[in-house]
């Protein structure tokens, strides 16, 4: 069942990736060029998804938006996962008061509203892709750190870890050679599961006007632009970007869930004899 769900989700993501990469290249249309003579045209044979308020073809512009949103999401998920893995493993390996202080810092970071903190970060560098990546990555590492810390606490007392310490291995050596490879499956799952959340977060920031610049195509900026067109009857400016956003994030979420079941199967319950 898990393999079937993973195959289906990966098939959907492959189709989305092919659409995002090939459509702008095959169409030969520059999604940045405006033509107000064909603004807000409904879907037709000439423009499958219609046009936006500036006369840009939405079928091509949504493909370009997917690339930007996914690149931002991948960068954010990798940053959050790397921070979480390093903090979680180092905290568990150090133990004692260092572990307690790090966890209190993590509790404080987790207590802050992620969206508001993200808005503060991106407001300092308006329209910057790097700022959006930092705003998402720096607000979503805590859960990864907690999971990795719990995994590391269960590993640090294993016999091979104790043998490495007795042989004179430093904490850095134990971390790099034994602990990090052991938590690699958790890190991979964390990256995949953070992707849909990062896509929604980027879309929310851009929709509110704090993310990417309006001329930058992303799913959030397209949804933000659709607000004015929707009031004038341009339903397609909202339906198609929102549909692509929902399909993409659902496919990534299903892939992450299936991957988690395959890499970390549930432990069988003990049946009393």
Number of C-alpha atoms within 10 A of each C-alpha: 9 15 13 10 17 21 15 15 22 16 14 18 19 12 13 18 17 12 19 22 15 13 18 18 12 9 10 9 14 14 21 14 11 15 14 13 9 16 17 24 20 19 17 10 8 11 15 13 22 24 27 26 18 16 19 24 27 24 22 25 26 25 25 23 22 25 19 20 25 22 16 22 28 21 22 30 28 21 19 26 29 19 18 27 27 17 23 28 27 23 24 25 21 12 14 10 10 14 19 14 13 18 20 12 13 19 14 11 17 15 9 11 10 17 15 11 16 24 20 13 19 23 17 11 15 16 19 16 21 14 20 29 26 19 26 31 26 21 19 23 28 25 19 24 28 21 18 30 25 13 18 23 17 11 18 18 11 10 10 13 18 13 12 16 14 10 9 9 15 12 14 12 13 18 20 13 14 16 22 19 12 16 18 13 14 20 22 16 21 25 22 23 21 25 25 25 19 25 28 18 22 30 24 19 23 24 22 14 18 24 30 27 15 17 11 20 21 30 30 30 27 26 22 21 18 22 15 13 18 15 9 10 11 21 16 21 28 18 15 18 25 16 10 16 21 14 15 22 20 16 21 22 19 21 26 24 17 21 21 20 16 14 12 12 9 9 6 6 6 6 5 4 3
